Amino acid sequence: MANVPPEPADSLGRPLSAGHLIVAQLEREGVRRVYGVPGESFLDVLDGLHDSSISTVVTRHEGGAAFMALAEGRLTGLPGVAMVTRGPGAANAFIAVHTAYQDATPMLLFVGLVPVADRGREAFQEFDLSAWFGSTAKKVVTLDDPASAARVVAESVHVARSGRPGPVVIGLPEDVLTRSAGPTLAVRPLAVPRPRAAEVELKELVGRLERARRPLVVVGGEGWTAQSGPELMRWANRHSIPVVADFRAYDAVPHDLGAYAGSLGYGRGDHSARLLDEADLTVFLGTPRGDVLSDGYTRGLDSETVLVLPGEAHGHCGRLDQFVSADAPAFVLDLVTVPAAPDTDTGWFGAATAAQARFAAPSTEPAEHGSVGTYVDLTAVMGVLREELSRDAVVTYGAGNHALWPARYLPHRAAASLVAPRNGAMGMGIPAAVAASLAFPGREVVSVAGDGCFLMNGQELATAVGHGAVFVALVVDNGCYATIREHQEGAYPGRPSGTALTNPDFAAWARSYGAYGETVTSHHDFREAFRRARASGLPAVLHLIQDPAVRAPATAVA
């Protein structure tokens, strides 16, 4: 009789369970951290993490955990991993799954489920995983066979990273996790395709560029690197082609290499939006012409259009003359090697880049309120940050009017230096700062938060303290949900309703967590306060008191 090899065992000599095999496969995939709130539905996975090289970052809310996973996926390209329990836990994590889907960010969400025998019986915290997440995830799968645990994880990572990246949700029935996985071991990770353009496609694009007088490049999406972004900007500058970034994809290319002409979407300058109208050829790299970018499907829809995007032309609207199914950063590295001699309008190019330089320059004369010294002028604060922040600093923020200032005034010079929700989700900035600090412990991290956005996940300051994450959070306190108040002022003047906020002393609140906290009431005091916060070596909160009447940076002529 042939010798039968023994079944794999865990560190205590027990047969390897499906829960432990999940952890082993995550290790094989290169995962360094999982973020989560513990639940009794996936105890066996937690037990597997006890002896794992993977760090378990225990968060204070499932929304914070899932946003941290999203941020790690955005910054590293490897899917961030969150683990939550069934029902309420999954509901709390849903916001980040929607964000990852609309933002095209790789992410895995593991959700503990009721035992298989309890399905369909209205069991405690039971819900339908596919019905909940099926419309906002790339894939939803439930592990019903313990021997398939490694395969399911490997395939989920592959799906999350391939084509248009996005979230994958994996259901983990409580009883399946504890069963033996049999002789199964962790499997080899699946190769992720990085489709390249054919030579004929590159030459076709070059031909279009050489016929155009006002070509425009729009960059966005994930995967831009320290090589691809600078190469594109040097090529664009050499050929006098302006480059603009999609909404909250500002770090795709460095802003200081000559061709940067601003961003599109909410908070954009008029000069950038006009480029969409004036261009006779628009090349979209890594992002389609979608809703926000085109000012609600109204700009640039009829210009000659080239789209470079992996997979399908998902979310694209308007004209499409050439579609290249390819990885955009890889496409750039091929494009810059093809000889080209476009005859572009250098005056148009110069005007575009000069307008952006004026738009992004903070005014030296604070003019956001009439009582100098009473409030903090955020434009002046941004001017200080431009001087103080390191070149590769990571900036995070959620959604709200407070994000208009960093989006406009803080330049990005390094890849993977911005985490912000393209779907407008509030509450992302602080969890993203935690993840950024843990993923890149040698890089400076700054988060800009509104008072409304901050307290949606501000409790994750405790996670930062507990796990050694270090960043400076600027909490902009204007006592209201300013974005909605601004809409009310336009549509229902003099009738504010449901937008006022009652705020704590954010600095004292931060200190109660063991973090650094300081209140700043004048922009004149900000530089030294920021230096003290940075020197503290702790997660820090600077509570900035803003004029409640201010809604956005002062409009500049561009």
C-alpha positions in Angstrom: 0.0 0.0 0.0 1.4 3.4 -1.0 2.4 5.8 1.7 -0.1 8.6 2.2 1.5 11.9 3.2 0.2 13.3 6.4 -2.3 16.2 6.2 -0.8 19.6 6.8 -0.9 20.8 10.4 -1.0 24.2 12.1 1.5 25.4 14.7 -0.1 23.3 17.4 -0.1 20.1 15.4 -3.8 20.2 14.5 -5.0 19.5 11.0 -4.9 22.6 8.9 -8.3 24.2 9.0 -9.9 26.3 6.2 -9.5 29.4 8.4 -5.8 28.8 8.8 -5.3 28.0 5.1 -6.9 31.4 4.3 -4.2 33.0 6.4 -1.5 30.9 4.8 -2.7 31.9 1.3 -2.8 35.6 2.2 0.8 35.3 3.4 1.7 33.6 0.0 0.0 36.6 -1.8 2.3 39.0 0.0 -0.3 40.5 2.3 1.4 42.3 5.2 -1.7 43.6 7.2 -5.3 42.9 7.7 -7.7 45.5 9.1 -10.7 44.5 11.0 -13.2 44.3 13.9 -13.3 40.8 15.4 -16.4 38.7 15.2 -17.3 35.2 16.5 -18.2 34.2 12.9 -14.5 34.1 11.8 -12.7 33.1 15.0 -10.7 30.4 13.2 -9.2 33.0 10.9 -8.3 35.2 13.8 -6.6 32.1 15.4 -4.6 31.6 12.2 -3.4 35.2 12.4 -2.1 34.6 15.9 1.1 32.9 14.6 1.1 34.7 11.2 3.6 37.1 9.7 0.6 39.2 8.9 -0.1 42.1 11.3 -3.7 42.3 12.5 -4.7 46.0 12.8 -7.7 46.1 15.2 -9.9 49.0 14.3 -12.8 50.7 16.2 -15.4 50.4 13.4 -15.8 48.3 10.3 -16.1 51.3 8.1 -12.6 52.4 9.4 -11.2 49.0 8.7 -12.5 48.8 5.2 -11.3 52.3 4.4 -7.9 51.4 5.6 -7.9 48.3 3.4 -8.9 50.5 0.4 -6.2 53.0 1.2 -3.6 50.2 1.3 -4.8 48.9 -2.0 -4.6 52.4 -3.5 -1.1 53.0 -2.3 0.5 49.6 -2.9 -1.4 48.0 -5.8 -1.8 44.9 -3.7 -5.4 44.5 -2.5 -5.9 45.7 1.0 -7.7 43.2 3.2 -10.5 43.9 5.7 -12.2 41.3 7.9 -15.7 41.9 9.5 -18.5 39.9 10.9 -21.9 39.2 9.4 -24.9 41.4 9.2 -24.2 44.7 11.0 -20.4 44.3 10.5 -20.8 43.9 6.8 -23.3 46.8 6.6 -20.7 49.1 8.3 -18.1 48.1 5.7 -20.3 48.6 2.7 -19.3 52.2 2.2 -15.7 51.3 1.4 -16.7 48.6 -1.0 -18.8 51.1 -2.9 -15.9 53.5 -2.9 -13.4 50.8 -4.1 -15.8 49.8 -6.9 -16.4 53.4 -8.2 -12.7 54.3 -7.6 -11.4 51.1 -9.3 -9.2 50.1 -6.3 -8.2 46.6 -5.5 -9.6 45.4 -2.1 -10.7 42.2 -0.4 -13.4 42.1 2.2 -13.8 38.9 4.2 -17.2 38.6 5.9 -18.0 35.9 8.5 -21.4 34.2 7.9 -23.8 32.0 9.7 -23.2 28.3 9.7 -24.3 26.5 6.5 -27.1 24.6 8.3 -28.6 27.9 9.6 -29.0 29.5 6.1 -32.5 30.6 5.2 -33.8 30.4 8.8 -33.5 34.1 9.8 -30.6 33.1 11.9 -28.9 35.7 14.1 -27.3 38.4 11.9 -28.1 36.4 8.7 -28.2 38.2 5.4 -27.7 37.5 1.7 -24.1 38.3 0.8 -24.6 38.4 -2.9 -27.8 40.4 -2.8 -26.1 43.1 -0.6 -22.8 43.3 -2.5 -23.5 42.0 -5.9 -24.1 45.4 -7.5 -21.0 47.1 -6.1 -18.2 44.4 -6.1 -16.3 42.8 -9.0 -17.0 39.4 -7.5 -18.9 37.9 -4.5 -18.0 34.4 -3.5 -18.8 32.2 -0.5 -16.4 29.5 0.7 -18.5 26.3 1.1 -15.7 23.8 0.6 -12.8 24.0 3.1 -10.4 22.4 0.7 -11.0 25.3 -1.7 -9.9 28.0 0.7 -6.5 28.7 -0.8 -7.9 28.6 -4.4 -10.7 31.0 -3.5 -8.3 33.5 -1.9 -5.9 33.3 -4.9 -8.7 33.8 -7.4 -10.1 36.7 -5.4 -6.7 38.5 -5.3 -6.4 37.9 -9.1 -9.8 39.3 -9.8 -9.3 42.4 -7.6 -6.0 43.3 -9.4 -6.9 42.3 -13.0 -8.4 44.5 -15.7 -10.3 47.3 -14.0 -9.3 46.8 -10.4 -12.0 46.6 -7.7 -13.3 45.0 -4.6 -14.0 41.3 -4.1 -16.2 40.1 -1.2 -15.6 36.6 0.3 -18.1 35.0 2.6 -16.8 32.7 5.3 -19.4 30.4 6.9 -18.5 29.9 10.5 -18.6 26.1 10.5 -16.7 25.7 7.2 -13.7 27.7 8.6 -13.1 25.1 11.4 -13.2 22.1 9.1 -10.0 20.4 7.9 -8.8 21.6 4.6 -7.4 18.1 3.9 -4.1 17.8 2.1 -4.5 21.2 0.5 -1.7 23.7 0.9 -1.3 27.4 -0.1 -1.2 27.7 -3.9 1.0 29.7 -6.2 -0.4 33.2 -6.7 -2.0 33.8 -10.1 -0.2 36.0 -12.5 -1.8 39.4 -13.0 -2.0 40.4 -16.7 -0.6 43.8 -17.6 -1.7 44.0 -21.2 0.6 46.0 -23.5 -0.4 47.8 -26.7 0.5 46.4 -30.1 2.9 48.4 -32.2 0.2 49.2 -34.7 -1.9 50.8 -31.9 1.0 52.9 -30.8 1.6 54.1 -34.3 -2.1 54.9 -34.9 -2.1 57.1 -31.8 1.1 58.8 -32.9 -0.5 59.5 -36.2 -3.4 61.1 -34.5 -1.1 63.2 -32.4 0.8 64.4 -35.4 -2.5 65.6 -37.1 -3.7 67.4 -34.0 -3.0 71.0 -33.1 -4.4 71.0 -29.6 -4.0 67.5 -28.1 -4.8 66.9 -24.5 -3.8 64.0 -22.2 -6.1 63.1 -19.2 -4.6 60.7 -16.6 -6.3 58.8 -13.9 -6.8 55.4 -12.4 -4.5 53.2 -10.4 -1.0 51.8 -10.9 1.0 54.9 -11.8 4.7 54.6 -10.7 7.8 56.6 -10.0 8.8 55.7 -13.6 5.6 56.0 -15.7 4.4 59.4 -14.4 7.6 61.3 -14.9 8.2 59.7 -18.3 4.8 60.8 -19.5 5.4 64.4 -18.2 8.8 64.7 -19.9 7.3 63.4 -23.1 4.3 65.7 -22.9 6.5 68.7 -22.1 8.8 67.9 -25.0 5.9 67.9 -27.4 3.9 70.8 -25.8 0.9 68.6 -24.8 -0.9 69.7 -21.6 -1.7 66.9 -19.1 -4.6 67.1 -16.7 -5.6 64.7 -14.0 -9.0 63.1 -13.3 -10.8 63.9 -10.1 -8.7 62.8 -7.1 -6.1 61.1 -9.3 -3.8 64.1 -8.9 -0.8 61.9 -7.9 -0.7 60.0 -11.2 1.9 62.4 -12.5 4.4 64.8 -10.9 3.2 68.4 -11.0 6.6 70.0 -11.4 7.8 68.7 -14.7 6.3 71.4 -16.9 3.2 69.9 -18.6 0.8 69.8 -15.8 -2.4 71.9 -16.5 -4.6 71.0 -13.5 -7.3 68.6 -12.6 -10.9 68.0 -13.7 -14.0 67.4 -11.7 -15.2 69.1 -8.5 -13.0 72.0 -7.5 -11.3 72.3 -10.8 -10.2 75.6 -12.3 -12.2 76.9 -15.2 -8.9 76.9 -17.2 -8.7 73.1 -16.9 -12.3 72.5 -17.9 -11.9 74.7 -21.0 -9.2 72.4 -22.2 -11.7 69.7 -22.7 -13.8 72.0 -24.8 -10.9 73.3 -26.9 -8.9 70.1 -27.5 -9.1 68.6 -31.0 -7.7 65.3 -29.7 -8.2 63.9 -26.1 -6.2 61.0 -24.9 -7.5 59.3 -21.8 -4.9 57.2 -20.0 -6.2 54.9 -17.2 -9.6 56.7 -16.8 -12.7 57.0 -19.0 -14.5 60.2 -19.8 -17.1 59.9 -17.0 -19.6 61.9 -15.1 -17.4 64.0 -12.7 -14.5 64.5 -15.1 -16.9 65.9 -17.8 -18.9 68.2 -15.6 -21.9 65.9 -15.7 -21.5 64.6 -19.2 -21.4 68.1 -20.7 -17.8 68.7 -21.7 -15.5 67.4 -24.4 -17.9 64.7 -25.6 -17.4 65.3 -29.3 -13.7 65.7 -29.7 -11.6 63.0 -31.3 -11.0 60.6 -28.5 -8.5 57.8 -27.7 -9.0 55.7 -24.6 -6.3 53.5 -23.0 -7.8 51.3 -20.3 -7.4 47.7 -19.3 -10.4 45.5 -20.0 -13.5 47.2 -21.3 -14.4 50.9 -21.8 -16.2 50.8 -18.5 -17.9 54.1 -17.7 -16.9 56.0 -20.8 -19.3 58.4 -22.4 -19.2 60.4 -25.7 -17.0 59.9 -28.8 -14.5 57.1 -29.0 -12.2 56.8 -32.1 -9.5 54.5 -30.8 -9.7 52.1 -27.8 -6.6 50.4 -26.6 -7.2 47.7 -24.0 -3.9 48.1 -22.1 -2.4 49.0 -18.8 -2.1 52.8 -19.0 1.3 53.2 -17.1 2.8 50.4 -19.2 1.4 52.0 -22.3 3.1 55.2 -21.5 6.5 53.5 -21.2 6.0 52.1 -24.7 4.6 55.3 -26.2 7.6 57.5 -25.2 9.9 55.2 -27.2 7.9 55.8 -30.5 9.3 58.6 -32.7 6.7 61.4 -32.9 6.7 64.9 -34.3 3.4 66.5 -33.4 2.9 70.1 -34.6 1.1 71.4 -31.5 -0.1 74.9 -30.7 2.6 75.9 -28.3 0.7 79.1 -27.3 -2.2 77.0 -26.2 0.1 74.7 -24.2 1.9 77.6 -22.6 -1.4 79.4 -21.6 -2.7 76.2 -20.1 0.3 75.5 -17.9 0.6 79.1 -16.9 -3.0 79.3 -15.9 -2.6 76.3 -13.7 0.5 77.8 -12.0 -1.5 80.9 -11.1 -4.5 78.8 -10.0 -2.4 76.6 -7.7 -0.4 79.5 -6.1 -1.8 80.4 -2.6 -2.4 84.1 -2.2 0.0 85.9 0.1 -2.8 88.2 1.2 -5.3 86.2 3.3 -8.8 87.2 2.1 -11.1 84.5 3.3 -12.6 86.5 6.1 -12.7 90.1 7.3 -11.4 89.6 10.8 -7.7 88.9 10.5 -6.4 86.8 13.4 -9.8 85.6 14.5 -10.0 82.6 12.1 -7.6 80.4 10.3 -7.2 81.2 6.6 -6.9 77.8 4.9 -5.2 79.2 1.8 -2.4 80.6 4.0 -2.2 77.2 5.7 -1.8 75.5 2.4 1.0 77.9 1.6 2.8 76.8 4.8 2.3 73.1 3.9 3.8 73.6 0.5 6.9 74.8 2.1 7.0 72.3 5.0 5.9 69.0 3.5 8.5 66.5 2.2 8.5 65.8 -1.5 7.0 62.3 -1.1 4.5 63.2 1.6 1.2 61.3 1.5 -2.0 63.5 1.7 -5.4 62.0 2.6 -8.8 63.5 2.9 -12.4 62.5 2.7 -15.3 64.4 1.1 -16.5 68.0 1.8 -15.5 71.6 1.0 -12.4 71.3 3.2 -10.9 69.1 0.4 -11.0 72.0 -2.1 -8.0 73.6 -0.5 -5.5 70.6 -0.6 -6.8 69.6 -4.0 -6.0 73.0 -5.4 -2.9 74.0 -3.6 -0.9 71.0 -2.5 1.3 69.7 -5.4 2.0 66.0 -5.9 5.6 65.1 -6.9 5.7 61.4 -6.1 3.6 58.4 -7.0 1.2 57.0 -4.4 0.9 60.3 -2.6 -2.8 60.8 -2.4 -5.7 58.8 -0.9 -9.1 60.4 -1.3 -12.5 59.0 -2.4 -13.5 59.6 -6.0 -17.0 58.6 -5.1 -17.4 61.4 -2.5 -17.5 59.2 0.6 -17.1 61.0 3.9 -15.0 59.6 6.7 -12.1 58.2 4.7 -9.4 60.6 5.5 -8.4 59.4 9.0 -8.5 55.7 8.2 -6.5 56.4 5.1 -3.9 58.3 7.1 -3.5 55.3 9.5 -3.0 52.9 6.6 -0.6 55.2 4.8 1.6 55.5 7.8 1.6 51.8 8.4 2.3 51.0 4.7 5.0 53.7 4.3 6.5 54.2 7.8 9.3 56.4 6.4 7.0 58.9 4.7 5.3 61.9 6.1 1.5 61.7 6.2 -1.0 64.6 6.5 -4.7 64.4 6.5 -7.1 67.3 5.9 -10.5 66.8 7.5 -13.7 68.8 7.8 -15.4 68.7 11.2 -18.2 66.6 9.7 -15.9 64.2 7.8 -13.5 63.8 10.7 -16.0 62.5 13.3 -17.4 59.9 10.9 -14.2 57.8 11.5 -12.2 60.0 13.9 -12.3 57.2 16.5 -9.6 55.5 14.4 -7.2 57.8 16.1 -7.2 55.2 18.8 -6.1 52.6 16.2 -3.3 54.9 15.2 -2.1 55.3 18.8 -2.4 51.5 19.4 -0.5 50.5 16.2 2.1 53.2 16.0 0.8 55.1 13.0 2.0 58.7 12.9 0.4 61.5 10.9 -0.9 65.1 11.4 -4.6 65.6 10.9 -5.9 69.1 10.3 -9.5 69.3 11.5 -11.2 72.3 9.8 -14.0 73.5 12.2 -16.6 75.7 10.6 -19.6 74.2 12.5 -21.5 72.9 9.6 -21.8 70.5 6.7 -20.4 73.2 4.5 -20.9 71.5 1.1 -24.6 71.0 1.7 -25.0 74.4 3.3 -23.5 75.9 0.2 -26.1 74.1 -1.9 -28.8 75.4 0.4 -27.6 78.9 0.1 -27.9 78.7 -3.6 -31.3 76.9 -3.8 -32.9 78.1 -0.5 -31.2 81.3 0.5 -31.6 82.3 4.1 -33.1 78.9 5.1 -30.3 76.7 6.5 -31.8 73.4 7.6 -30.2 70.2 8.9 -26.6 71.3 8.4 -25.4 72.7 11.7 -22.9 70.8 13.8 -22.0 70.9 17.5 -18.4 70.1 17.8 -16.1 69.0 20.7 -12.7 70.5 21.5 -10.9 68.4 19.0 -7.5 69.0 20.5 -8.6 67.9 24.0 -10.4 64.9 22.4 -7.1 63.9 20.6 -5.1 64.2 23.8 -7.6 61.9 25.6 -6.6 59.1 23.1 -2.9 59.7 23.9 -2.3 61.6 20.7 -1.0 65.2 20.3 -3.7 67.9 20.1 -3.5 71.6 19.7 -6.0 74.3 18.7 -5.0 77.0 16.2 -7.2 80.1 15.9 -5.0 82.1 13.5 -3.1 81.1 10.4 -0.2 83.2 11.7 0.3 80.5 14.3 0.0 77.5 12.1 3.6 76.9 11.0 4.9 76.5 14.5 1.9 74.5 15.6 2.5 72.1 12.6 6.1 71.8 13.5 5.2 70.9 17.1 2.7 68.3 16.0 5.2 66.8 13.6 7.9 66.7 16.2 5.7 65.0 18.8 6.2 61.6 17.1 2.5 60.9 17.8 -0.6 60.9 15.7 -1.6 64.5 16.0 -4.7 66.7 15.6 -4.5 70.4 14.9 -8.0 71.9 15.5 -8.3 74.8 13.0 -11.1 77.3 13.6 -12.4 78.5 10.3 -14.8 81.3 9.5 -18.2 79.6 9.2 -19.1 81.9 6.2 -16.2 80.6 4.1 -17.1 77.9 1.6 -14.2 77.6 -0.8 -10.8 79.2 -1.7 -11.0 82.7 -3.1 -11.6 82.5 -6.9 -8.4 83.3 -8.9 -8.3 84.7 -12.4 -6.7 81.9 -14.5 
